[in-house]
Amino acid sequence: MINENLKLKAEEFAGALKATGIYNNFIVALNDYNNDGELRNLRIQFARLKNQTNGNAEALEELKSVQEKINSHPALLKYLSAQKELIEFLQKCNSIISEKIQIDFAKNSAASCCG
């Protein structure tokens, strides 16, 4: 069973993480990505075209065009940038925690982006 003090410290850390601008920027970008109607329609169109290409050159060109629109969409770019920033921040947190407790925190916690 988890030590109550350790549980409290983990909850404090999670709360502090959620209060950072980096985390909040990520959540906003994630919501924008998930709720952008144009991007959603492009992803649906891409999935539909992917299933219909069957080696047809014209369909493959259309698929490529839709993929390029997705890859350059501002909501996706904002999300990827915010995700990268959050991962870098979490990796720094892992380094600090690992140094303090003398073990690789992320590596010994669970599969994560931080280790």
N, C-alpha and C positions, 0 to 999 in steps of 0.2 A: 504494500500500500504506500502511496506517496506521502512523504513527510508534509505536514500541514504548512510549515514555514516555506518549504520549497514551492508548494502549490500557490501560496500567497504571493511569493516573489514572481512566479511565472505569470500570474494574473496581473500584477503590477506592471511587469514588462509588456505584456500584451496591451494593456491600457495605454501605456506610454507610447508604444508603437502606433496604436490607432490615433493618437493625438498629433502625430507628426504630419507635416505638410506633405512629405514624400508619400506616405500611406494614403492620405486624403486625395492627393493628385492621382494616384493609381486608381482609387475607387471611382473618382469622377470619370477618368478615362475609360475604365471598364464599363461603367454604366453608359457612357456615350457610345462606345463600341457596340454594346449589346442592344441599344435602343435606336441606333441610327437606321432609319427606314431605307435609305438609299443603299447603304452597305448591306443590310439584310437582303434586299432584293438582288444585289449583285452576287451575294453568296448563294442564294437560291438559284439564280440564273446559271452560275458556274456549275453547281451540282447537276442541274438539269442537262446542261451542255456536255458535261463530262460523261454522262450516261448515254448520250446520243451521238458522240463523234464517230465511232466505228471506223476510224482511219480516214474519214472524209476531210480533205484538205481545207475546205471552206469552213466546216464546223470547227476544225482545230484552230484556225485563225481567229474565229469568233471567241473560242475558249481562251486563247492567249490574250485577246483584247480585254475580255472581262477580267482575267487574272491580273493584268496590268492595272486596270481600274481599281481593283480591290487593293493591290499592293501599294498604290499611291494615294489611297483614300485618306483624308485627314484624320478621321476617327481611328483608323487602324494605326496610322503613324504615331498619333498621340498615345494610344494604348501601348504600343511597343516601346516607345520612349519611356513612359511612366513605369512599365514593367521592368525595363533594364535598370532604371534608377532605383526602384525598390529592391531588386535583387542585389545590386551593389551595396545598398545600405544594410540589408540583412547579412550580407557576407562580412561587412565591417563589424556589425553587432556580434556575429559569430566569433570573429577573431578576438574581440574584447572579452566576451564571456569565456571563451576557451582559455585565454591567457590567465584570467582570474581563477578559474577552477582547475587549471592544469590538465585539461583534456579537450579534445576536439568536440565541442558541444554539438554542432549540427551532425557530424558523422556518427555520434553515439546516441543522438535523439531519435532520428528516423530519416527516411529518404527525404531529401529536401534540395532546394536550389542553393543552399548556403554553404554546404560542405565541400 
